Amino acid sequence: MQCDRRVFLLGLLGLGACSGPPETASLPDFSSFLTGDAVRHSIEQGADMLTNPRRLTGQPWETARLIQALEFLAVELANGPRWNVLLPMAQIAVPRARGEWRQTFGITADARAQEVIDSLTLVRTAFARGSLSGAIDALRTPLFTPGGQGTLNLLGDPPALPRTRRALLDARLELVAARDQDRG
């Protein structure tokens, strides 16, 4: 009996060792994009953008910014230790919605968030410089399955993301409730 427990515990430790460290991600430091708490800012901005996705039409750099925020949130909410207390539902709902936006924009399912964020930073930088070809080059396969112009077309005319929208609107409500609790 004692030996069985040890084998079981060693097996559990072995499984934990195989998973490796949790994924991390950070957002680029755009002065007009990242101020204060990156999680709170990403939730607020993302909820606003998703409330009216038509305002993103024709602005692929803004859709890229939205996806950067979503990728960051999916990782940070799932792995950040403070979010299980402050945003318990968002910690579950936003990472679960990740499949929706990744499928919609042709992002490879197993891509690392930071890789997606970095590629989209190149897209935004290319647009800021007026380089359409630079933006197309940044959207490479296999990270973006349509690749180049195909992904750029998706970014320029983004469809509604109902699951993602719901997750971010609920996260915003949790933020408000957490702020109200802090004040009270």
TIVO-2410 file (N, C-alpha, C; in nm, 3 decimals):
# residues 184
REC num residu      c1      c2      c3 atome chaine
REC   1      M   0.082  -0.119   0.000     N      A
REC   1      M   0.000   0.000   0.000    CA      A
REC   1      M   0.087   0.126   0.000     C      A
REC   2      Q   0.189   0.130   0.086     N      A
REC   2      Q   0.279   0.245   0.093    CA      A
REC   2      Q   0.350   0.268  -0.040     C      A
REC   3      C   0.393   0.161  -0.105     N      A
REC   3      C   0.462   0.171  -0.234    CA      A
REC   3      C   0.368   0.226  -0.340     C      A
REC   4      D   0.241   0.184  -0.340     N      A
REC   4      D   0.145   0.232  -0.438    CA      A
REC   4      D   0.126   0.383  -0.429     C      A
REC   5      R   0.121   0.436  -0.309     N      A
REC   5      R   0.105   0.581  -0.291    CA      A
REC   5      R   0.225   0.657  -0.346     C      A
REC   6      R   0.343   0.603  -0.319     N      A
REC   6      R   0.464   0.670  -0.370    CA      A
REC   6      R   0.466   0.671  -0.521     C      A
REC   7      V   0.432   0.559  -0.582     N      A
REC   7      V   0.429   0.552  -0.728    CA      A
REC   7      V   0.327   0.650  -0.783     C      A
REC   8      F   0.210   0.657  -0.719     N      A
REC   8      F   0.107   0.750  -0.762    CA      A
REC   8      F   0.155   0.895  -0.752     C      A
REC   9      L   0.215   0.931  -0.638     N      A
REC   9      L   0.264   1.068  -0.619    CA      A
REC   9      L   0.377   1.102  -0.716     C      A
REC  10      L   0.466   1.009  -0.739     N      A
REC  10      L   0.572   1.032  -0.837    CA      A
REC  10      L   0.515   1.051  -0.977     C      A
REC  11      G   0.411   0.976  -1.008     N      A
REC  11      G   0.346   0.991  -1.138    CA      A
REC  11      G   0.284   1.129  -1.154     C      A
REC  12      L   0.220   1.178  -1.048     N      A
REC  12      L   0.162   1.313  -1.052    CA      A
REC  12      L   0.270   1.419  -1.068     C      A
REC  13      L   0.381   1.402  -0.997     N      A
REC  13      L   0.491   1.497  -1.011    CA      A
REC  13      L   0.547   1.495  -1.153     C      A
REC  14      G   0.555   1.377  -1.210     N      A
REC  14      G   0.604   1.364  -1.347    CA      A
REC  14      G   0.513   1.434  -1.447     C      A
REC  15      L   0.382   1.423  -1.428     N      A
REC  15      L   0.288   1.492  -1.516    CA      A
REC  15      L   0.304   1.643  -1.506     C      A
REC  16      G   0.323   1.691  -1.385     N      A
REC  16      G   0.343   1.835  -1.366    CA      A
REC  16      G   0.470   1.883  -1.433     C      A
REC  17      A   0.574   1.802  -1.428     N      A
REC  17      A   0.702   1.841  -1.489    CA      A
REC  17      A   0.691   1.847  -1.641     C      A
REC  18      C   0.605   1.765  -1.700     N      A
REC  18      C   0.590   1.764  -1.845    CA      A
REC  18      C   0.520   1.889  -1.897     C      A
REC  19      S   0.437   1.948  -1.816     N      A
REC  19      S   0.359   2.061  -1.866    CA      A
REC  19      S   0.444   2.187  -1.881     C      A
REC  20      G   0.551   2.198  -1.808     N      A
REC  20      G   0.638   2.314  -1.819    CA      A
REC  20      G   0.580   2.436  -1.753     C      A
REC  21      P   0.651   2.548  -1.762     N      A
REC  21      P   0.602   2.671  -1.698    CA      A
REC  21      P   0.480   2.725  -1.774     C      A
REC  22      P   0.395   2.801  -1.706     N      A
REC  22      P   0.279   2.857  -1.775    CA      A
REC  22      P   0.321   2.959  -1.881     C      A
REC  23      E   0.239   2.970  -1.982     N      A
REC  23      E   0.266   3.066  -2.089    CA      A
REC  23      E   0.257   3.208  -2.035     C      A
REC  24      T   0.339   3.295  -2.086     N      A
REC  24      T   0.335   3.436  -2.049    CA      A
REC  24      T   0.323   3.520  -2.175     C      A
REC  25      A   0.276   3.642  -2.158     N      A
REC  25      A   0.265   3.734  -2.271    CA      A
REC  25      A   0.270   3.876  -2.217     C      A
REC  26      S   0.318   3.966  -2.300     N      A
REC  26      S   0.317   4.108  -2.265    CA      A
REC  26      S   0.279   4.187  -2.389     C      A
REC  27      L   0.225   4.305  -2.364     N      A
REC  27      L   0.183   4.392  -2.473    CA      A
REC  27      L   0.292   4.492  -2.505     C      A
REC  28      P   0.298   4.536  -2.631     N      A
REC  28      P   0.395   4.640  -2.666    CA      A
REC  28      P   0.359   4.769  -2.595     C      A
REC  29      D   0.454   4.852  -2.574     N      A
REC  29      D   0.431   4.975  -2.500    CA      A
REC  29      D   0.399   5.089  -2.596     C      A
REC  30      F   0.275   5.093  -2.642     N      A
REC  30      F   0.231   5.206  -2.724    CA      A
REC  30      F   0.177   5.310  -2.627     C      A
REC  31      S   0.224   5.431  -2.639     N      A
REC  31      S   0.183   5.534  -2.542    CA      A
REC  31      S   0.033   5.556  -2.540     C      A
REC  32      S  -0.033   5.541  -2.652     N      A
REC  32      S  -0.178   5.562  -2.653    CA      A
REC  32      S  -0.254   5.432  -2.628     C      A
REC  33      F  -0.183   5.322  -2.610     N      A
REC  33      F  -0.249   5.193  -2.598    CA      A
REC  33      F  -0.237   5.135  -2.458     C      A
REC  34      L  -0.123   5.148  -2.397     N      A
REC  34      L  -0.098   5.079  -2.271    CA      A
REC  34      L  -0.067   5.180  -2.161     C      A
REC  35      T  -0.162   5.198  -2.074     N      A
REC  35      T  -0.142   5.287  -1.961    CA      A
REC  35      T  -0.193   5.216  -1.836     C      A
REC  36      G  -0.123   5.229  -1.728     N      A
REC  36      G  -0.167   5.168  -1.603    CA      A
REC  36      G  -0.169   5.017  -1.608     C      A
REC  37      D  -0.275   4.959  -1.563     N      A
REC  37      D  -0.292   4.815  -1.555    CA      A
REC  37      D  -0.329   4.759  -1.692     C      A
REC  38      A  -0.242   4.679  -1.749     N      A
REC  38      A  -0.263   4.627  -1.884    CA      A
REC  38      A  -0.387   4.540  -1.893     C      A
REC  39      V  -0.418   4.465  -1.788     N      A
REC  39      V  -0.537   4.378  -1.791    CA      A
REC  39      V  -0.663   4.464  -1.792     C      A
REC  40      R  -0.671   4.557  -1.701     N      A
REC  40      R  -0.790   4.643  -1.696    CA      A
REC  40      R  -0.807   4.721  -1.827     C      A
REC  41      H  -0.698   4.776  -1.876     N      A
REC  41      H  -0.704   4.851  -2.001    CA      A
REC  41      H  -0.749   4.761  -2.117     C      A
REC  42      S  -0.696   4.641  -2.125     N      A
REC  42      S  -0.731   4.550  -2.234    CA      A
REC  42      S  -0.877   4.508  -2.227     C      A
REC  43      I  -0.927   4.486  -2.107     N      A
REC  43      I  -1.069   4.451  -2.092    CA      A
REC  43      I  -1.157   4.568  -2.136     C      A
REC  44      E  -1.127   4.686  -2.087     N      A
REC  44      E  -1.208   4.804  -2.121    CA      A
REC  44      E  -1.205   4.831  -2.272     C      A
REC  45      Q  -1.086   4.836  -2.330     N      A
REC  45      Q  -1.074   4.865  -2.473    CA      A
REC  45      Q  -1.135   4.755  -2.558     C      A
REC  46      G  -1.109   4.630  -2.521     N      A
REC  46      G  -1.164   4.518  -2.596    CA      A
REC  46      G  -1.315   4.514  -2.592     C      A
REC  47      A  -1.375   4.538  -2.475     N      A
REC  47      A  -1.521   4.540  -2.463    CA      A
REC  47      A  -1.579   4.652  -2.549     C      A
REC  48      D  -1.515   4.768  -2.547     N      A
REC  48      D  -1.562   4.880  -2.630    CA      A
REC  48      D  -1.556   4.845  -2.779     C      A
REC  49      M  -1.445   4.789  -2.822     N      A
REC  49      M  -1.430   4.754  -2.964    CA      A
REC  49      M  -1.530   4.647  -3.007     C      A
REC  50      L  -1.554   4.549  -2.920     N      A
REC  50      L  -1.642   4.439  -2.956    CA      A
REC  50      L  -1.790   4.476  -2.947     C      A
REC  51      T  -1.821   4.583  -2.879     N      A
REC  51      T  -1.959   4.627  -2.870    CA      A
REC  51      T  -2.010   4.672  -3.007     C      A
REC  52      N  -1.920   4.728  -3.087     N      A
REC  52      N  -1.956   4.773  -3.220    CA      A
REC  52      N  -1.844   4.734  -3.317     C      A
REC  53      P  -1.842   4.608  -3.361     N      A
REC  53      P  -1.732   4.563  -3.447    CA      A
REC  53      P  -1.727   4.634  -3.582     C      A
REC  54      R  -1.836   4.695  -3.627     N      A
REC  54      R  -1.836   4.766  -3.756    CA      A
REC  54      R  -1.742   4.885  -3.755     C      A
REC  55      R  -1.715   4.939  -3.636     N      A
REC  55      R  -1.623   5.053  -3.633    CA      A
REC  55      R  -1.479   5.011  -3.660     C      A
REC  56      L  -1.454   4.881  -3.662     N      A
REC  56      L  -1.321   4.829  -3.696    CA      A
REC  56      L  -1.306   4.810  -3.848     C      A
REC  57      T  -1.418   4.812  -3.919     N      A
REC  57      T  -1.415   4.790  -4.063    CA      A
REC  57      T  -1.325   4.892  -4.131     C      A
REC  58      G  -1.235   4.840  -4.212     N      A
REC  58      G  -1.142   4.927  -4.284    CA      A
REC  58      G  -1.024   4.974  -4.201     C      A
REC  59      Q  -1.012   4.923  -4.080     N      A
REC  59      Q  -0.901   4.962  -3.992    CA      A
REC  59      Q  -0.831   4.837  -3.938     C      A
REC  60      P  -0.761   4.764  -4.022     N      A
REC  60      P  -0.699   4.639  -3.979    CA      A
REC  60      P  -0.600   4.657  -3.863     C      A
REC  61      W  -0.538   4.774  -3.852     N      A
REC  61      W  -0.445   4.799  -3.742    CA      A
REC  61      W  -0.518   4.803  -3.608     C      A
REC  62      E  -0.643   4.849  -3.608     N      A
REC  62      E  -0.722   4.849  -3.485    CA      A
REC  62      E  -0.768   4.708  -3.448     C      A
REC  63      T  -0.803   4.630  -3.548     N      A
REC  63      T  -0.839   4.490  -3.523    CA      A
REC  63      T  -0.716   4.416  -3.472     C      A
REC  64      A  -0.599   4.447  -3.525     N      A
REC  64      A  -0.475   4.386  -3.476    CA      A
REC  64      A  -0.454   4.422  -3.329     C      A
REC  65      R  -0.483   4.545  -3.292     N      A
REC  65      R  -0.470   4.588  -3.153    CA      A
REC  65      R  -0.567   4.510  -3.064     C      A
REC  66      L  -0.688   4.490  -3.112     N      A
REC  66      L  -0.787   4.412  -3.037    CA      A
REC  66      L  -0.737   4.270  -3.015     C      A
REC  67      I  -0.687   4.207  -3.118     N      A
REC  67      I  -0.639   4.069  -3.104    CA      A
REC  67      I  -0.518   4.062  -3.012     C      A
REC  68      Q  -0.432   4.161  -3.016     N      A
REC  68      Q  -0.320   4.165  -2.922    CA      A
REC  68      Q  -0.373   4.164  -2.779     C      A
REC  69      A  -0.472   4.248  -2.752     N      A
REC  69      A  -0.529   4.255  -2.617    CA      A
REC  69      A  -0.594   4.123  -2.578     C      A
REC  70      L  -0.665   4.061  -2.671     N      A
REC  70      L  -0.731   3.934  -2.642    CA      A
REC  70      L  -0.630   3.823  -2.612     C      A
REC  71      E  -0.525   3.817  -2.692     N      A
REC  71      E  -0.422   3.715  -2.669    CA      A
REC  71      E  -0.356   3.736  -2.533     C      A
REC  72      F  -0.325   3.860  -2.502     N      A
REC  72      F  -0.266   3.892  -2.372    CA      A
REC  72      F  -0.359   3.851  -2.259     C      A
REC  73      L  -0.486   3.886  -2.270     N      A
REC  73      L  -0.583   3.852  -2.166    CA      A
REC  73      L  -0.599   3.701  -2.149     C      A
REC  74      A  -0.601   3.629  -2.259     N      A
REC  74      A  -0.619   3.483  -2.250    CA      A
REC  74      A  -0.510   3.419  -2.166     C      A
REC  75      V  -0.390   3.471  -2.178     N      A
REC  75      V  -0.277   3.417  -2.103    CA      A
REC  75      V  -0.272   3.473  -1.961     C      A
REC  76      E  -0.283   3.604  -1.950     N      A
REC  76      E  -0.269   3.668  -1.819    CA      A
REC  76      E  -0.381   3.631  -1.723     C      A
REC  77      L  -0.504   3.627  -1.772     N      A
REC  77      L  -0.615   3.590  -1.683    CA      A
REC  77      L  -0.606   3.445  -1.639     C      A
REC  78      A  -0.563   3.358  -1.728     N      A
REC  78      A  -0.552   3.216  -1.693    CA      A
REC  78      A  -0.438   3.188  -1.597     C      A
REC  79      N  -0.330   3.265  -1.606     N      A
REC  79      N  -0.210   3.234  -1.527    CA      A
REC  79      N  -0.176   3.335  -1.419     C      A
REC  80      G  -0.234   3.454  -1.425     N      A
REC  80      G  -0.205   3.556  -1.325    CA      A
REC  80      G  -0.273   3.523  -1.193     C      A
REC  81      P  -0.196   3.513  -1.085     N      A
REC  81      P  -0.252   3.466  -0.958    CA      A
REC  81      P  -0.358   3.556  -0.897     C      A
REC  82      R  -0.357   3.684  -0.926     N      A
REC  82      R  -0.456   3.771  -0.861    CA      A
REC  82      R  -0.593   3.766  -0.927     C      A
REC  83      W  -0.602   3.716  -1.049     N      A
REC  83      W  -0.728   3.720  -1.122    CA      A
REC  83      W  -0.829   3.617  -1.076     C      A
REC  84      N  -0.783   3.509  -1.013     N      A
REC  84      N  -0.879   3.410  -0.965    CA      A
REC  84      N  -0.966   3.466  -0.853     C      A
REC  85      V  -0.921   3.570  -0.786     N      A
REC  85      V  -0.999   3.635  -0.681    CA      A
REC  85      V  -1.077   3.753  -0.739     C      A
REC  86      L  -1.011   3.839  -0.816     N      A
REC  86      L  -1.075   3.960  -0.869    CA      A
REC  86      L  -1.171   3.933  -0.985     C      A
REC  87      L  -1.131   3.844  -1.073     N      A
REC  87      L  -1.210   3.818  -1.195    CA      A
REC  87      L  -1.228   3.667  -1.217     C      A
REC  88      P  -1.295   3.599  -1.126     N      A
REC  88      P  -1.303   3.452  -1.137    CA      A
REC  88      P  -1.374   3.402  -1.262     C      A
REC  89      M  -1.477   3.471  -1.307     N      A
REC  89      M  -1.547   3.426  -1.428    CA      A
REC  89      M  -1.467   3.460  -1.554     C      A
REC  90      A  -1.409   3.578  -1.557     N      A
REC  90      A  -1.327   3.617  -1.673    CA      A
REC  90      A  -1.207   3.525  -1.688     C      A
REC  91      Q  -1.154   3.479  -1.575     N      A
REC  91      Q  -1.039   3.390  -1.578    CA      A
REC  91      Q  -1.071   3.261  -1.653     C      A
REC  92      I  -1.197   3.225  -1.655     N      A
REC  92      I  -1.241   3.106  -1.728    CA      A
REC  92      I  -1.291   3.142  -1.867     C      A
REC  93      A  -1.378   3.243  -1.875     N      A
REC  93      A  -1.449   3.273  -2.000    CA      A
REC  93      A  -1.358   3.327  -2.112     C      A
REC  94      V  -1.266   3.415  -2.080     N      A
REC  94      V  -1.182   3.474  -2.186    CA      A
REC  94      V  -1.091   3.369  -2.250     C      A
REC  95      P  -1.018   3.288  -2.171     N      A
REC  95      P  -0.938   3.184  -2.237    CA      A
REC  95      P  -1.022   3.085  -2.318     C      A
REC  96      R  -1.144   3.058  -2.273     N      A
REC  96      R  -1.232   2.968  -2.349    CA      A
REC  96      R  -1.275   3.029  -2.482     C      A
REC  97      A  -1.289   3.160  -2.486     N      A
REC  97      A  -1.331   3.227  -2.610    CA      A
REC  97      A  -1.217   3.237  -2.711     C      A
REC  98      R  -1.097   3.206  -2.669     N      A
REC  98      R  -0.978   3.219  -2.755    CA      A
REC  98      R  -0.994   3.143  -2.886     C      A
REC  99      G  -1.054   3.028  -2.880     N      A
REC  99      G  -1.074   2.949  -3.002    CA      A
REC  99      G  -1.159   3.022  -3.106     C      A
REC 100      E  -1.255   3.102  -3.059     N      A
REC 100      E  -1.341   3.175  -3.151    CA      A
REC 100      E  -1.261   3.277  -3.232     C      A
REC 101      W  -1.186   3.363  -3.162     N      A
REC 101      W  -1.113   3.466  -3.239    CA      A
REC 101      W  -0.999   3.405  -3.318     C      A
REC 102      R  -0.937   3.300  -3.268     N      A
REC 102      R  -0.829   3.237  -3.345    CA      A
REC 102      R  -0.882   3.172  -3.472     C      A
REC 103      Q  -0.994   3.105  -3.462     N      A
REC 103      Q  -1.053   3.044  -3.582    CA      A
REC 103      Q  -1.097   3.151  -3.681     C      A
REC 104      T  -1.160   3.256  -3.631     N      A
REC 104      T  -1.210   3.363  -3.716    CA      A
REC 104      T  -1.098   3.430  -3.796     C      A
REC 105      F  -0.984   3.454  -3.733     N      A
REC 105      F  -0.875   3.525  -3.800    CA      A
REC 105      F  -0.766   3.432  -3.852     C      A
REC 106      G  -0.791   3.302  -3.847     N      A
REC 106      G  -0.698   3.206  -3.903    CA      A
REC 106      G  -0.567   3.194  -3.829     C      A
REC 107      I  -0.571   3.215  -3.698     N      A
REC 107      I  -0.451   3.202  -3.616    CA      A
REC 107      I  -0.437   3.056  -3.577     C      A
REC 108      T  -0.321   3.001  -3.599     N      A
REC 108      T  -0.296   2.860  -3.567    CA      A
REC 108      T  -0.331   2.833  -3.421     C      A
REC 109      A  -0.403   2.725  -3.398     N      A
REC 109      A  -0.453   2.693  -3.264    CA      A
REC 109      A  -0.343   2.679  -3.160     C      A
REC 110      D  -0.228   2.628  -3.198     N      A
REC 110      D  -0.121   2.604  -3.100    CA      A
REC 110      D  -0.017   2.717  -3.095     C      A
REC 111      A  -0.047   2.828  -3.157     N      A
REC 111      A   0.048   2.941  -3.156    CA      A
REC 111      A   0.061   2.997  -3.015     C      A
REC 112      R   0.180   3.041  -2.981     N      A
REC 112      R   0.203   3.107  -2.852    CA      A
REC 112      R   0.150   3.250  -2.862     C      A
REC 113      A   0.089   3.296  -2.755     N      A
REC 113      A   0.030   3.430  -2.755    CA      A
REC 113      A   0.132   3.537  -2.790     C      A
REC 114      Q   0.252   3.527  -2.733     N      A
REC 114      Q   0.352   3.632  -2.758    CA      A
REC 114      Q   0.392   3.636  -2.905     C      A
REC 115      E   0.395   3.521  -2.969     N      A
REC 115      E   0.426   3.516  -3.111    CA      A
REC 115      E   0.319   3.590  -3.193     C      A
REC 116      V   0.193   3.571  -3.156     N      A
REC 116      V   0.084   3.640  -3.224    CA      A
REC 116      V   0.093   3.791  -3.197     C      A
REC 117      I   0.112   3.827  -3.072     N      A
REC 117      I   0.123   3.969  -3.034    CA      A
REC 117      I   0.237   4.036  -3.109     C      A
REC 118      D   0.353   3.971  -3.114     N      A
REC 118      D   0.469   4.029  -3.183    CA      A
REC 118      D   0.443   4.047  -3.332     C      A
REC 119      S   0.380   3.950  -3.394     N      A
REC 119      S   0.349   3.961  -3.536    CA      A
REC 119      S   0.253   4.076  -3.562     C      A
REC 120      L   0.153   4.089  -3.475     N      A
REC 120      L   0.056   4.197  -3.492    CA      A
REC 120      L   0.118   4.334  -3.460     C      A
REC 121      T   0.219   4.337  -3.378     N      A
REC 121      T   0.293   4.461  -3.354    CA      A
REC 121      T   0.361   4.505  -3.484     C      A
REC 122      L   0.417   4.409  -3.555     N      A
REC 122      L   0.480   4.440  -3.684    CA      A
REC 122      L   0.376   4.492  -3.783     C      A
REC 123      V   0.256   4.437  -3.779     N      A
REC 123      V   0.148   4.484  -3.866    CA      A
REC 123      V   0.116   4.629  -3.834     C      A
REC 124      R   0.099   4.659  -3.707     N      A
REC 124      R   0.064   4.795  -3.666    CA      A
REC 124      R   0.175   4.894  -3.699     C      A
REC 125      T   0.298   4.851  -3.679     N      A
REC 125      T   0.412   4.936  -3.712    CA      A
REC 125      T   0.418   4.963  -3.862     C      A
REC 126      A   0.393   4.860  -3.941     N      A
REC 126      A   0.394   4.876  -4.087    CA      A
REC 126      A   0.287   4.976  -4.131     C      A
REC 127      F   0.168   4.966  -4.074     N      A
REC 127      F   0.064   5.062  -4.109    CA      A
REC 127      F   0.101   5.203  -4.066     C      A
REC 128      A   0.162   5.216  -3.950     N      A
REC 128      A   0.204   5.349  -3.903    CA      A
REC 128      A   0.305   5.411  -3.998     C      A
REC 129      R   0.385   5.329  -4.063     N      A
REC 129      R   0.485   5.376  -4.159    CA      A
REC 129      R   0.428   5.388  -4.301     C      A
REC 130      G   0.304   5.344  -4.318     N      A
REC 130      G   0.243   5.348  -4.451    CA      A
REC 130      G   0.290   5.236  -4.542     C      A
REC 131      S   0.332   5.125  -4.483     N      A
REC 131      S   0.386   5.013  -4.562    CA      A
REC 131      S   0.288   4.896  -4.564     C      A
REC 132      L   0.201   4.894  -4.664     N      A
REC 132      L   0.107   4.783  -4.679    CA      A
REC 132      L   0.181   4.651  -4.699     C      A
REC 133      S   0.289   4.654  -4.775     N      A
REC 133      S   0.365   4.530  -4.799    CA      A
REC 133      S   0.427   4.479  -4.670     C      A
REC 134      G   0.470   4.569  -4.581     N      A
REC 134      G   0.524   4.528  -4.452    CA      A
REC 134      G   0.419   4.461  -4.366     C      A
REC 135      A   0.296   4.513  -4.370     N      A
REC 135      A   0.186   4.451  -4.295    CA      A
REC 135      A   0.156   4.312  -4.349     C      A
REC 136      I   0.153   4.299  -4.479     N      A
REC 136      I   0.126   4.169  -4.541    CA      A
REC 136      I   0.236   4.070  -4.505     C      A
REC 137      D   0.361   4.114  -4.510     N      A
REC 137      D   0.474   4.026  -4.477    CA      A
REC 137      D   0.470   3.979  -4.332     C      A
REC 138      A   0.417   4.061  -4.241     N      A
REC 138      A   0.412   4.025  -4.099    CA      A
REC 138      A   0.309   3.916  -4.069     C      A
REC 139      L   0.215   3.899  -4.159     N      A
REC 139      L   0.108   3.801  -4.139    CA      A
REC 139      L   0.142   3.671  -4.212     C      A
REC 140      R   0.247   3.609  -4.166     N      A
REC 140      R   0.303   3.493  -4.236    CA      A
REC 140      R   0.235   3.363  -4.194     C      A
REC 141      T   0.241   3.267  -4.287     N      A
REC 141      T   0.199   3.132  -4.253    CA      A
REC 141      T   0.320   3.064  -4.191     C      A
REC 142      P   0.305   2.968  -4.108     N      A
REC 142      P   0.183   2.902  -4.064    CA      A
REC 142      P   0.115   2.970  -3.945     C      A
REC 143      L   0.169   3.078  -3.891     N      A
REC 143      L   0.108   3.143  -3.776    CA      A
REC 143      L  -0.034   3.190  -3.810     C      A
REC 144      F  -0.050   3.250  -3.926     N      A
REC 144      F  -0.181   3.292  -3.976    CA      A
REC 144      F  -0.210   3.208  -4.099     C      A
REC 145      T  -0.307   3.119  -4.090     N      A
REC 145      T  -0.328   3.022  -4.197    CA      A
REC 145      T  -0.366   3.082  -4.331     C      A
REC 146      P  -0.446   3.189  -4.336     N      A
REC 146      P  -0.467   3.246  -4.469    CA      A
REC 146      P  -0.340   3.315  -4.519     C      A
REC 147      G  -0.260   3.365  -4.423     N      A
REC 147      G  -0.136   3.434  -4.458    CA      A
REC 147      G  -0.161   3.568  -4.523     C      A
REC 148      G  -0.060   3.652  -4.519     N      A
REC 148      G  -0.055   3.781  -4.588    CA      A
REC 148      G  -0.185   3.853  -4.614     C      A
REC 149      Q  -0.217   3.867  -4.742     N      A
REC 149      Q  -0.333   3.944  -4.784    CA      A
REC 149      Q  -0.463   3.884  -4.732     C      A
REC 150      G  -0.473   3.753  -4.726     N      A
REC 150      G  -0.594   3.688  -4.676    CA      A
REC 150      G  -0.624   3.726  -4.532     C      A
REC 151      T  -0.521   3.725  -4.448     N      A
REC 151      T  -0.539   3.764  -4.308    CA      A
REC 151      T  -0.566   3.914  -4.298     C      A
REC 152      L  -0.500   3.992  -4.378     N      A
REC 152      L  -0.523   4.136  -4.378    CA      A
REC 152      L  -0.668   4.168  -4.415     C      A
REC 153      N  -0.725   4.093  -4.509     N      A
REC 153      N  -0.865   4.112  -4.545    CA      A
REC 153      N  -0.956   4.083  -4.426     C      A
REC 154      L  -0.925   3.978  -4.351     N      A
REC 154      L  -1.004   3.944  -4.232    CA      A
REC 154      L  -0.993   4.053  -4.126     C      A
REC 155      L  -0.873   4.106  -4.108     N      A
REC 155      L  -0.854   4.214  -4.011    CA      A
REC 155      L  -0.927   4.341  -4.052     C      A
REC 156      G  -0.937   4.365  -4.181     N      A
REC 156      G  -1.002   4.485  -4.231    CA      A
REC 156      G  -1.153   4.479  -4.230     C      A
REC 157      D  -1.208   4.359  -4.222     N      A
REC 157      D  -1.353   4.344  -4.219    CA      A
REC 157      D  -1.389   4.235  -4.118     C      A
REC 158      P  -1.365   4.262  -3.990     N      A
REC 158      P  -1.385   4.159  -3.889    CA      A
REC 158      P  -1.533   4.128  -3.864     C      A
REC 159      P  -1.565   4.000  -3.854     N      A
REC 159      P  -1.703   3.963  -3.820    CA      A
REC 159      P  -1.727   3.980  -3.670     C      A
REC 160      A  -1.852   3.969  -3.632     N      A
REC 160      A  -1.886   3.973  -3.490    CA      A
REC 160      A  -1.826   3.849  -3.422     C      A
REC 161      L  -1.785   3.866  -3.298     N      A
REC 161      L  -1.730   3.757  -3.217    CA      A
REC 161      L  -1.818   3.745  -3.092     C      A
REC 162      P  -1.934   3.679  -3.103     N      A
REC 162      P  -2.030   3.682  -2.992    CA      A
REC 162      P  -1.978   3.622  -2.862     C      A
REC 163      R  -1.908   3.514  -2.868     N      A
REC 163      R  -1.856   3.451  -2.746    CA      A
REC 163      R  -1.749   3.538  -2.680     C      A
REC 164      T  -1.663   3.593  -2.760     N      A
REC 164      T  -1.557   3.681  -2.710    CA      A
REC 164      T  -1.618   3.809  -2.654     C      A
REC 165      R  -1.714   3.863  -2.724     N      A
REC 165      R  -1.782   3.985  -2.678    CA      A
REC 165      R  -1.845   3.961  -2.542     C      A
REC 166      R  -1.917   3.851  -2.527     N      A
REC 166      R  -1.983   3.820  -2.400    CA      A
REC 166      R  -1.879   3.806  -2.289     C      A
REC 167      A  -1.768   3.738  -2.317     N      A
REC 167      A  -1.664   3.717  -2.216    CA      A
REC 167      A  -1.606   3.851  -2.170     C      A
REC 168      L  -1.582   3.943  -2.263     N      A
REC 168      L  -1.524   4.072  -2.225    CA      A
REC 168      L  -1.624   4.164  -2.157     C      A
REC 169      L  -1.748   4.160  -2.200     N      A
REC 169      L  -1.849   4.241  -2.132    CA      A
REC 169      L  -1.868   4.193  -1.988     C      A
REC 170      D  -1.868   4.061  -1.969     N      A
REC 170      D  -1.878   4.007  -1.833    CA      A
REC 170      D  -1.754   4.041  -1.751     C      A
REC 171      A  -1.637   4.037  -1.815     N      A
REC 171      A  -1.514   4.074  -1.745    CA      A
REC 171      A  -1.519   4.219  -1.701     C      A
REC 172      R  -1.573   4.305  -1.787     N      A
REC 172      R  -1.586   4.446  -1.751    CA      A
REC 172      R  -1.680   4.464  -1.632     C      A
REC 173      L  -1.787   4.388  -1.627     N      A
REC 173      L  -1.878   4.392  -1.512    CA      A
REC 173      L  -1.808   4.346  -1.384     C      A
REC 174      E  -1.724   4.243  -1.397     N      A
REC 174      E  -1.647   4.197  -1.281    CA      A
REC 174      E  -1.550   4.304  -1.233     C      A
REC 175      L  -1.489   4.375  -1.327     N      A
REC 175      L  -1.398   4.485  -1.290    CA      A
REC 175      L  -1.473   4.593  -1.211     C      A
REC 176      V  -1.589   4.628  -1.259     N      A
REC 176      V  -1.669   4.730  -1.191    CA      A
REC 176      V  -1.705   4.683  -1.051     C      A
REC 177      A  -1.747   4.557  -1.038     N      A
REC 177      A  -1.782   4.503  -0.907    CA      A
REC 177      A  -1.661   4.502  -0.814     C      A
REC 178      A  -1.544   4.467  -0.868     N      A
REC 178      A  -1.421   4.466  -0.785    CA      A
REC 178      A  -1.386   4.607  -0.740     C      A
REC 179      R  -1.401   4.706  -0.828     N      A
REC 179      R  -1.376   4.846  -0.792    CA      A
REC 179      R  -1.473   4.893  -0.683     C      A
REC 180      D  -1.598   4.855  -0.699     N      A
REC 180      D  -1.700   4.894  -0.601    CA      A
REC 180      D  -1.670   4.832  -0.465     C      A
REC 181      Q  -1.623   4.707  -0.465     N      A
REC 181      Q  -1.587   4.642  -0.339    CA      A
REC 181      Q  -1.469   4.713  -0.273     C      A
REC 182      D  -1.372   4.752  -0.354     N      A
REC 182      D  -1.255   4.824  -0.300    CA      A
REC 182      D  -1.296   4.957  -0.238     C      A
REC 183      R  -1.392   5.023  -0.297     N      A
REC 183      R  -1.438   5.152  -0.248    CA      A
REC 183      R  -1.519   5.137  -0.119     C      A
REC 184      G  -1.592   5.024  -0.109     N      A
REC 184      G  -1.683   5.004   0.005    CA      A
REC 184      G  -1.617   4.955   0.125     C      A
***
